[in-house]
């Protein structure tokens, strides 16, 4: 995969910074793989249906059935906002959420090196560094999310070929809220894992390109085990945490055929340099024909 590269010195430095981040992340992953002892080895097994909520499995089964359409799928999940195309449904079972939380807390308390999830969150875990990309996130994207997203967001049908997944943590004395932003993703899944908490609701504006994009924001409360699906370009943030701890799994779903032609962050055609792994979801391969105007 590739990262975007621009002509200015600032962009050159940013590319160098991101490449260093990738190298540092690979070093952390190698050390964790060789030295870390999990508390819950079972969460590293390949994702099984038993970890997934029955409602989620039913929605996916419908999405892959002959004649499935959007209206039929909408009867099997919650439409948070038809206008903003934001949806919610249970994703994981309570036992799996608890097991994953136990493993994440064990890792947090270990002396293993830890990378920041992104530039805005200071606490959490990059799942590929912990070794959970291949057994958990990749099958979640390929087997389950792709057929769901194909009906909910048909403009990305068949194009969600990479992802970036991380867990964020909000707690007193640590991160308590998240400022307004949009994601480096075509689509986003945000699942509340726990624990007990008050406050911390998500709020949504319009797509970031729209004038007055944050006028009359929509607030959405987290429900443990349930996932919120939205477009990456939707402006959003998190209200301050009240009490307790909140842990969320965030999966950025990316489509190289789309971003190869138009970077979702700067809305320009990217110039690319080589990078390890998924990078930022770009590729040098010639993508399928994409009408970028239809995506906005």
C-alpha positions as CSV (number, residue, x, y, z in Angstrom):
1,X,0.0,0.0,0.0
2,X,1.0,3.6,-0.4
3,X,0.9,7.0,1.2
4,X,0.2,10.4,-0.4
5,X,3.1,12.7,-1.3
6,X,3.0,16.3,-2.2
7,X,5.5,18.8,-3.6
8,X,5.9,21.2,-0.8
9,X,8.6,20.9,1.9
10,X,5.9,20.6,4.6
11,X,4.3,17.7,2.8
12,X,7.8,16.1,2.3
13,X,8.3,16.3,6.1
14,X,4.9,14.9,6.8
15,X,5.6,11.9,4.5
16,X,8.9,11.4,6.4
17,X,7.1,11.6,9.7
18,X,4.5,9.1,8.7
19,X,7.2,6.7,7.3
20,X,9.0,6.9,10.7
21,X,5.7,6.1,12.4
22,X,5.3,3.1,10.3
23,X,8.8,1.9,11.0
24,X,8.3,2.5,14.8
25,X,5.0,0.7,14.7
26,X,6.5,-2.4,12.9
27,X,9.3,-2.5,15.6
28,X,6.7,-2.4,18.4
29,X,4.7,-5.1,16.7
30,X,7.7,-7.4,16.4
31,X,8.6,-6.9,20.1
32,X,5.1,-7.5,21.3
33,X,4.9,-10.7,19.2
34,X,8.1,-12.0,20.7
35,X,7.7,-10.9,24.3
36,X,4.1,-10.3,25.3
37,X,2.0,-12.9,27.1
38,X,-1.7,-12.4,26.6
39,X,-4.2,-12.8,29.5
40,X,-6.9,-14.0,27.1
41,X,-5.3,-16.0,24.3
42,X,-8.8,-16.9,23.1
43,X,-9.4,-13.5,21.6
44,X,-6.5,-14.1,19.2
45,X,-8.4,-17.1,17.6
46,X,-9.9,-16.5,14.3
47,X,-13.2,-14.6,14.6
48,X,-16.2,-17.0,15.1
49,X,-19.9,-16.4,14.9
50,X,-20.2,-17.0,18.7
51,X,-18.5,-13.7,19.3
52,X,-21.0,-11.8,17.2
53,X,-24.5,-10.6,18.3
54,X,-27.4,-12.6,16.8
55,X,-28.8,-9.3,15.3
56,X,-25.6,-8.6,13.5
57,X,-25.4,-12.2,12.1
58,X,-29.0,-11.9,10.9
59,X,-28.4,-8.6,9.2
60,X,-25.3,-10.0,7.4
61,X,-27.1,-13.2,6.5
62,X,-29.9,-11.1,4.9
63,X,-27.4,-8.9,3.1
64,X,-25.9,-11.9,1.4
65,X,-29.2,-13.5,0.4
66,X,-30.6,-13.3,-3.1
67,X,-32.8,-10.3,-3.7
68,X,-31.5,-8.4,-0.6
69,X,-32.1,-4.7,-0.8
70,X,-31.7,-1.6,1.4
71,X,-35.2,-1.4,2.6
72,X,-35.1,-5.0,3.8
73,X,-31.8,-4.4,5.6
74,X,-33.1,-1.3,7.3
75,X,-35.8,-3.5,9.0
76,X,-32.9,-5.3,10.7
77,X,-31.0,-2.4,12.2
78,X,-31.6,1.1,13.6
79,X,-31.5,4.1,11.4
80,X,-30.0,6.9,13.5
81,X,-30.3,9.4,10.8
82,X,-31.7,8.8,7.3
83,X,-30.4,12.2,6.1
84,X,-26.9,11.6,7.4
85,X,-26.9,7.9,6.6
86,X,-25.9,6.9,10.1
87,X,-26.9,3.4,11.4
88,X,-26.6,1.3,14.5
89,X,-26.8,-2.3,15.4
90,X,-25.4,-4.8,17.9
91,X,-22.1,-6.2,16.8
92,X,-20.4,-8.2,19.6
93,X,-21.8,-10.3,22.4
94,X,-21.4,-9.2,26.0
95,X,-19.0,-12.1,26.8
96,X,-16.7,-11.2,23.8
97,X,-16.7,-7.5,24.8
98,X,-15.7,-8.5,28.3
99,X,-12.9,-10.9,27.1
100,X,-11.5,-8.3,24.7
101,X,-11.6,-5.6,27.4
102,X,-9.7,-8.0,29.8
103,X,-7.0,-8.5,27.2
104,X,-6.8,-4.8,26.4
105,X,-6.5,-3.8,30.1
106,X,-3.8,-6.5,30.6
107,X,-1.8,-5.1,27.7
108,X,-2.3,-1.6,28.9
109,X,-0.8,-2.6,32.3
110,X,2.1,-4.4,30.7
111,X,5.5,-2.9,30.1
112,X,5.2,-3.4,26.3
113,X,5.6,-0.3,24.1
114,X,2.4,1.3,22.9
115,X,1.6,3.4,19.9
116,X,-1.0,6.2,19.9
117,X,-4.2,5.2,18.0
118,X,-4.1,8.5,16.1
119,X,-3.1,12.2,16.4
120,X,-6.2,13.0,18.6
121,X,-6.3,10.1,21.1
122,X,-3.6,9.6,23.6
123,X,-4.9,6.4,25.2
124,X,-5.7,3.1,23.4
125,X,-4.3,0.3,21.3
126,X,-3.4,-0.1,17.7
127,X,-4.8,-3.6,17.0
128,X,-2.3,-4.5,14.3
129,X,0.5,-4.0,16.8
130,X,-1.2,-6.3,19.3
131,X,-1.7,-9.0,16.6
132,X,-5.4,-8.7,16.4
133,X,-5.7,-7.5,12.8
134,X,-5.5,-10.9,11.1
135,X,-7.7,-12.9,13.4
136,X,-10.3,-10.3,14.3
137,X,-10.5,-7.2,12.1
138,X,-9.7,-8.6,8.7
139,X,-12.5,-11.3,8.9
140,X,-14.8,-8.8,10.4
141,X,-14.3,-6.5,7.4
142,X,-14.2,-9.2,4.7
143,X,-16.9,-11.6,5.8
144,X,-19.3,-9.4,7.6
145,X,-18.9,-5.6,7.1
146,X,-18.5,-5.7,3.3
147,X,-21.9,-7.2,2.5
148,X,-23.6,-4.8,5.0
149,X,-21.9,-1.8,3.7
150,X,-22.6,-2.8,0.1
151,X,-26.3,-2.2,0.8
152,X,-26.0,0.7,3.1
153,X,-23.4,2.6,1.1
154,X,-23.6,1.1,-2.4
155,X,-21.1,3.7,-3.8
156,X,-18.4,1.6,-2.0
157,X,-19.7,-1.8,-3.0
158,X,-16.7,-4.2,-3.5
159,X,-14.1,-1.5,-2.8
160,X,-13.4,-1.7,0.9
161,X,-10.1,-3.5,0.5
162,X,-8.1,-2.2,3.6
163,X,-8.7,-0.9,7.1
164,X,-7.1,0.7,10.1
165,X,-8.4,-0.5,13.5
166,X,-7.7,0.8,17.0
167,X,-9.3,0.9,20.4
168,X,-9.6,4.3,22.2
169,X,-10.0,4.8,25.9
170,X,-11.7,7.7,27.8
171,X,-11.2,7.9,31.6
172,X,-10.8,10.5,34.3
173,X,-7.3,12.0,34.2
174,X,-6.8,10.8,30.7
175,X,-8.7,11.6,27.5
176,X,-12.2,12.7,28.4
177,X,-13.6,14.0,25.1
178,X,-12.7,14.3,21.4
179,X,-12.9,17.4,19.3
180,X,-14.7,17.7,16.0
181,X,-13.0,16.0,13.1
182,X,-13.5,13.7,10.2
183,X,-11.9,10.3,9.6
184,X,-9.2,9.2,7.2
185,X,-11.6,6.6,5.9
186,X,-14.4,6.1,3.4
187,X,-16.6,4.4,6.1
188,X,-16.3,4.0,9.9
189,X,-17.5,1.4,12.4
190,X,-17.4,2.5,16.1
191,X,-18.3,-0.1,18.7
192,X,-18.7,0.6,22.4
193,X,-16.9,-2.2,24.3
194,X,-17.6,-0.9,27.8
195,X,-17.1,-0.4,30.7
196,X,-19.7,1.4,32.8
197,X,-19.8,5.1,32.0
198,X,-22.0,8.2,31.7
199,X,-21.6,10.9,29.1
200,X,-19.3,10.7,26.1
201,X,-22.0,10.8,23.5
202,X,-21.0,11.1,19.8
203,X,-22.2,14.2,17.9
204,X,-22.5,14.4,14.2
205,X,-22.6,17.3,11.8
206,X,-22.8,17.2,8.0
207,X,-20.1,16.1,5.6
208,X,-17.0,18.2,6.1
209,X,-17.2,19.8,2.7
210,X,-20.7,21.3,3.4
211,X,-21.2,24.9,4.5
212,X,-22.2,25.2,8.2
213,X,-21.3,21.5,8.5
214,X,-21.7,21.6,12.3
215,X,-25.1,23.4,12.5
216,X,-27.6,21.5,14.7
217,X,-25.4,18.5,15.5
218,X,-27.1,15.2,16.1
219,X,-26.1,13.4,19.4
220,X,-26.0,9.7,19.7
221,X,-25.5,7.8,23.0
222,X,-23.2,4.8,23.1
223,X,-24.6,1.4,23.9
224,X,-22.2,-1.3,25.0
225,X,-21.8,-4.0,22.3
226,X,-23.5,-1.9,19.6
227,X,-21.7,-0.3,16.6
228,X,-22.4,3.0,14.9
229,X,-21.9,3.0,11.1
230,X,-21.2,6.3,9.3
231,X,-19.3,7.9,6.4
232,X,-15.7,8.9,7.2
233,X,-16.3,12.4,5.9
234,X,-19.1,13.1,8.4
235,X,-17.9,15.7,10.9
236,X,-18.2,14.2,14.4
237,X,-16.7,14.3,17.9
238,X,-17.3,13.0,21.4
239,X,-18.9,14.9,24.3
240,X,-17.0,14.9,27.7
241,X,-17.1,11.7,29.7
242,X,-19.1,12.0,32.9
243,X,-18.1,9.1,35.0
244,X,-16.4,5.7,34.6
245,X,-14.4,4.4,31.6
246,X,-15.3,4.1,28.0
247,X,-13.5,1.9,25.6
248,X,-14.4,1.8,21.9
249,X,-13.3,-0.2,18.9
250,X,-13.0,2.0,15.8
251,X,-12.5,0.5,12.4
252,X,-11.7,2.8,9.5
253,X,-12.7,1.1,6.3
254,X,-10.8,2.2,3.2
255,X,-11.3,1.9,-0.6
256,X,-8.1,2.3,-2.6
257,X,-10.1,2.6,-5.9
258,X,-11.7,5.7,-4.4
259,X,-8.8,7.3,-2.6
260,X,-6.3,6.6,-5.4
261,X,-8.2,9.2,-7.4
262,X,-9.1,11.6,-4.7
263,X,-7.5,11.8,-1.2
264,X,-10.3,12.0,1.4
265,X,-8.4,14.3,3.6
266,X,-7.2,17.0,1.2
267,X,-9.6,16.3,-1.7
268,X,-6.8,16.3,-4.2
269,X,-5.4,13.6,-6.5
270,X,-2.6,11.9,-4.5
271,X,1.0,11.5,-5.5
272,X,2.3,8.3,-3.9
273,X,5.4,7.0,-2.1
274,X,6.0,3.4,-1.0
275,X,5.1,2.3,2.6
276,X,4.8,-0.9,4.5
277,X,1.5,-2.7,5.1
278,X,-1.8,-1.0,4.4
279,X,-0.2,2.5,4.8
280,X,-3.0,5.0,4.4
281,X,-5.0,2.7,2.1
282,X,-3.6,3.9,-1.3
283,X,-2.2,1.6,-4.0
284,X,-0.3,2.0,-7.2
285,X,-2.5,-0.5,-9.0
286,X,-4.8,1.0,-11.6
287,X,-8.2,1.2,-9.9
288,X,-11.6,0.4,-11.4
289,X,-13.5,3.4,-12.8
290,X,-14.8,5.5,-10.0
291,X,-17.2,8.5,-10.3
292,X,-15.8,10.5,-7.4
293,X,-18.6,13.1,-7.8
294,X,-21.1,10.4,-6.9
295,X,-19.4,9.9,-3.5
296,X,-20.0,13.4,-2.2
